[in-house]
């Protein structure tokens, strides 16, 4: 046979190409990946995305590799600056009209990037420990955060737009899952990687330090935390009162971390009873997570009076001494409007104060405290003096505070923070009698060990910045000393727990890279498409599109039962409540997040969404079909869905409507998909490179990372290979897998959508025995014993074996063996095909491989509804008909 | 010799009222029992003088211009009844100097040889003017296919649809691919704004196109023919259908035609639904097949895999109309006209700010300036000639200083424009080049089929930039962004629409960069076209205080008392231009 292969120069190398082959196939065959969005090997080349462009010598412009056929002597270059530029621009042009969110605003907003939508999906399915595992990828303290996080996620939650001011109870759900996990005998335990032999010293066992311990220990490093206080937790223990965060919850989460192998040494204060000199000799790296703990005073005349102290000292003292203040008969004034002020005023109530004032110089609207805290404090009897500033603290004879003179304020122009600046109203002074003043105005970082460190550092220098915080490289959190990293409030100044955790992860990554001798690279921010890049989301877009659903509020102690330090928030009552609240999630993030090619290439080519601003198209998502939803906002018009429906399925249920910029994909004639010739096979879903056509599921799909189990579809006799995608046994979807029969991975609607029964809790998975007319579960050995006895109790010929038609060949073979070899009977059969005529048998015995269909010169369909009964074979017939114009005739049976 | 009165009933004539003229003359003839032959013809190219009535008697030919029904009465009375031609109304005559003698005289009519000279609905008239002689000659002389193809090759005829690919070569490829079924397609999907050459040919001489197709079908052994004509050409379709029926009746279509054994051919018309992109041959084929009109990657070229995946030859209307002439007169006669690489003639549709808007056919090699000034009569209202857009939305603007460029494919290409199908939109000093670029880009953006990312999204983004430039919101860097997008779109599009869509922008930036910069940096439109950049002011010298502008201003931005100078409040003015157009004393100033 003559060698008709073509000589091609591919990126400078001489390679052999096949006649009729495209550049894309050739490149793939030679291990060169060319990005493409509109190509699917199951379909004829189309060429619309222009991401697959290459250069061919002698041809003008760039050539789309998906449809450019090889010619003898072709010289091809698949990657250079010009090509990358075009590919990037193609992506950016598509992105400029991709009005869609890769991830929901909750995850976008969370400083630690916790996959909120993912864990809500798992909570929805009762997979609480799996939810905790997902949270702990980025946040090792979910039970703590589930109580005291400031919840920026909930502020951004789009449920707010729909159910005015009632976001999904994200934090409540997190707490519910975490509490379940903490109490579970099978709680989530992260896998610790093999030891690297490296040792890390962490200074401070607050949220930042504990998180560094978690992250670095599971990377295989030995983490030792040095804590100045006698107990772990830092601010979590010494700042946050127990009625919000019980110590035993804190202890349990700390134990989870120490159980990984992290050591915590207490009463060790750097610069006082432990020196950096020791640390340096023992450890390969140090992470400073020291917090920001020095309180600031009221800052007015007389603030040196007795019984005037900083709020954080007030809170801390009680925790350190174990003694509660006794404020019986006393009046307390708390100065400030932040969360510490809330902790102080609510604690004062619990210390049985007669009267508690919060003095705040602006209005309630400007208060930085969590609104729920303000609400609860009011319930508990706290009184607010808004637009009030302490001007002077008046002392009694003992030098203690007797009263405070305040001045009224009014709001002026907005200041740098955007809040309106309070201005004193002249002559509005008034005096209130108080016994204690708690200043909750701010905190400062105290780096009193800096000299100790700098005295012993070999290279570099630890510095503080102009705000008094530790000076670090913003992206890596490395200090001036190469082996030293820092995270948390000590770096940022007083901030939130979740921000400390987020920083801890960055510092841990950097420290890990440092320890492993890798270049320090802050994690590249993955490309994220955002609706907010186009316009601010307004409630009008959501109203009517979704049902309103009442939020499951957190059950709390009655107000009159709160004069103690018992936890006020009681947690969701049970799985039903959690499930109901999880159902409120609007699933803003894209379900195709883990397999979106547009996102993948946008990352690879550093494409930006806002390189080209301009008009964008906004569409209503088409939810009309029970299994298939069409979201044209995400569509890039590759037409793969339209083509697969035309070329392979033959239903022509989808089409491109309009032209140019206004083109979109829709069922033909604007009908609902189910009213068109749509076969509901889901092939469109299988080919969509983004999340524009997806499965419409009844459960919360996440997306979450799933595991796969490969199996054979048992709906019909064709025997297609399929992959079940499941999370801990809950099947979340089915994909075709290239198999012996379905070599292109095509599957039909039965396996694609007919998997819900696998998730049915009432499914029979154990042998059942009917006793007194009722089924009872028995063990497999018992069942086997019973069957054995029954078979033996009669003559061999009196036994008959029936195999289910949906069993695999191997299983049927075993049944036949069991019957003939073991039970010695030839009575073996199946009910299924009885009475379906001889044609089936004759047909089956011809044994023509299905792959031969494409070589037929004519195809005759005899009495079969092939697209219903064996749709994948129907696809083969249709595709042969499309590609080779093979005539197909349907003859009635 | 009998007197013949012929009325031009092309679309242009009908639009100018020629149907009424014809009816009037017919009525006069019948009531007064006048002795002359009344005939219909189509457009002779002098669209600016329509309705046209030609009277031929024993003395010669007289072409009357602007003959409305009233003037028709006058002309018939004087010329027919009193044998006294009205010199003032005559625009062309072979007897004396008439105003438009040059317009006809400077042309070489090959494609338009019959247009305006015969009744397009009469096969007899076509035959009387050498019609179907070419194919009969081939049949009688048993000319081989190779010889026919060779003749076309030697004539140097290149595709008149705009691509300029040698027609003979195209035929040769199609002939080389053997198949039981082959097709010949006539591309009559003329869609460029301002172009109407093909329409005029179809309306004026449909048989010549049919004959061209028959010859092509013979040459490549095609078994079927399709004319893909846009539905917006109802008259052309009507006349084509008449022509097809007549040809069938004569046995010029059907089985064993012209006595050539086994030469079977049927031709039908496929009406296009108005998508510009369907003029692209692969999209056109998809459209005929009933698919969405979207182009596909070439190769395979239609000559290999075209309609129904069979070898197919596609030529444009004008190309086909050339074919019979070339066969009759020979390749050398055709190649006598033109330049080294561009032979024969080219039909242009003159439009825009030119005096003589209409159709002209000129030999290749004439300068653009001559086309515009000699044939086109120069610029309207004695304004300054600024540029000419050639090639429609795929072409570019050729500035005045390059107007001595000669009309041939390669010379025009060198300017950044293209020959295209023959649209020439003439612009004068009152044309804003940014606005022109925007106009054409708006067209391609809307007509993009939406398949390729760069064409679909890139033209849209370019248009948005042009929009903001003409709205006074242009930014530094916009020109660079336009150019970057333009080159990327050209390099990364599947079909000619995308590959050429940026040309109007690129050529205007190339030749009129200062005009763009004036818009962007100084927020000025030098041609005073882009309204948001204009200021309307009252010329205090000229204002008479007549209050017309004041009354007409829709936003009440003009104040003033009768016989007092008026004043325009710039904060209120929406720059609608009503005052400017209403003022009778030219006292509204634009700046």
Interface residues (C-beta under 8 A of the other chain):
Chain A: X45 X46 X47 X48 X49 X50 X51 X53 X60 X61 X62 X64 X67 X68 X69 X85 X86 X89 X90 X93 X94 X96 X97 X612 X614 X615 X636 X637 X639 X655 X656 X658 X659 X660 X661 X662 X663 X885
Chain B: X275 X277 X292 X296 X297 X299 X309 X445 X446 X447 X448 X449 X450 X451 X452 X453 X454 X456 X457 X458 X459 X460 X461 X464 X485 X488 X490 X491 X492 X493 X494 X499
